[in-house]
Amino acid sequence: MSRLTHLLRQWKAARLAAAVRPEVVVATATPEPEKAPPGPVEPAAPEPPPVAEAAPPAGPPVAIHPLLPTDAIMAIQRGTLHYRYRGRQMLKCPFDLALYTELVGDLRPGTILELGSFKGASALWFADVLRAHGLNESRVRSLDIKPVTDIDDPMVTYGHIDLADPATWPTAAFIDGLRRPILYVDDASHQYDHVLGLLRFAHGWLRAGDYLAIEDGNIDYMPGYPQHFNGGPLRAIREFLAEHPEEYRIDRRRCDFYGTNVTWNIDGYIERVR
Ligand SMILES: C[S@@+](CC[C@H](N)C(=O)[O-])C[C@H]1O[C@@H](n2cnc3c(N)ncnc32)[C@H](O)[C@@H]1O
């Protein structure tokens, strides 16, 4: 084969390869910018007024579960949302089921005051854990904007509260009737202002020896979840503890029992110490 024929064949092979691999063609083709049709020049649109930037919620951006990969967080969350206790949906993650069980045994609460009853299962479960520890005189008071009406348990009372309306918050007579120590559990709306408002309210009647569990501090920082809670419980916890540095202490033993904040109650196990 002459050198000319050889070069010709090489050139044809290269063209064929480019034709059957469209990405070669696409990658090299640069679209012409569209030309504006001739005509009168439009006046420039006025500048839009400046938009105030929404304040980002105080607190960490996303890395609140430093030990858990995103896939694990989302899988645990999926399971938590589908978990059932005594046939009813109950929204507690497995770490917190274990941590609460031990906490009830250690604290021996006279009352578990729960904000956020949902289907009533968590109050029922708290009552069963109390019974399992022989705490038969203790009581669970569970409040919600939609009180549970279809559960009958001698240790549990369901009632109404709207966290957004202080007129519905517990009365002095209700609080005076609670056995101590109180385990105060906020698992209701998770809105930053609600959680903080109720924490400030509870500060007026919680005493040294009582205990707080503020749930779902991860709710506004979970990967893939929209931020609807204005920083949520975690922001409220931070601000509340900054207001009362002497009276409360985060129970790090429980928060970090399975690894740093491997719980859905991020920095949310809190002792009242003074
Ligand atoms: C996460 S669920 C509670 C889950 C339950 N503690 C459990 O572990 O199965 C949140 C509950 O908060 C209640 N809630 C939402 N907004 C509220 C408000 N403004 N006041 C009182 N309760 C509210 C809802 O009706 C819902 O039952």
The ligand as a Gaussian input file, in Angstrom:
#p B3LYP/6-31G(d) Opt

LIG

0 1
 C      -43.771000      14.079000      66.492000
 S      -45.480000      13.970000      66.920000
 C      -45.400000      13.272000      68.540000
 C      -44.896000      11.877000      68.504000
 C      -45.087000      11.050000      69.758000
 N      -44.553000      11.688000      70.926000
 C      -44.432000       9.731000      69.539000
 O      -43.289000       9.518000      70.003000
 O      -45.057000       8.882000      68.888000
 C      -45.851000      15.657000      67.142000
 C      -47.202000      15.970000      67.750000
 O      -47.214000      17.358000      68.030000
 C      -48.525000      17.830000      67.882000
 N      -48.509000      19.279000      67.671000
 C      -48.160000      19.956000      66.554000
 N      -48.304000      21.270000      66.735000
 C      -48.748000      21.452000      68.005000
 C      -49.084000      22.583000      68.774000
 N      -49.013000      23.829000      68.271000
 N      -49.488000      22.399000      70.035000
 C      -49.583000      21.152000      70.551000
 N      -49.277000      20.037000      69.868000
 C      -48.873000      20.180000      68.595000
 C      -49.070000      17.063000      66.698000
 O      -50.501000      17.014000      66.768000
 C      -48.391000      15.694000      66.868000
 O      -49.263000      14.779000      67.486000

